[in-house]
Amino acid sequence: MASNRMAVSATLHCLTGCAIGEVLGLTIGTALGLSTIATIALAVSLAFLFGYTLSTLPLLRAGLGVGTALSVVLAADTLSIAVMEVVDNAVMALVPGAMEAGLVNPVFWLSMPLALTIAFFAALPVNKWLLSRGKGHALTHEFHGADVVRPWIPALQTPVLVAAIAAFFAGGLVVSVADEVGAGESGSHAAALR
């Protein structure tokens, strides 16, 4: 049986790529005023792109060719990323106003980490099941910590990525709350001047 620790690690690894793609897609979609469907399509596409990319880098560092690395990653990560994306986007669509919230709206910055957290717990049993059958991240595990053949390929550590994503969410929330407070104060100042 796959250990809980391995399943958590695999799920967290998958979540980082998904989170980067989701945040970027939802940010771009919101900034450009895209429809909900177009924003979700962009976010899902970028989540798969970043998820696959982050999983491919360690394999390329270990010396695998691009085609081989991509085939291993597609087999290892597709189900986990798909579960995360379905759950994440369903939560974002269900939170009132989350998809329509602007980038300076606290609803956007609160609903996104909530959706990603729920997606993590939805994908965790999937990754545990895959690992217990020698699939999923079990396919890539042998390449993590292998001799580095291509040192110019970055070694992005999951804890560092998680910290950066959390800081990004915190920064977005602080800016959006400050904007709300500033808008409230401006309105009360304007009313006082009348």
PyMOL commands that set and color helices and strands:
alter all, ss='L'
color gray80, all
select helices_A, chain A and resi 4-32+36-61+66-94+106-132+138-141+158-193
alter helices_A, ss='H'
color red, helices_A
deselect
rebuild
show_as cartoon
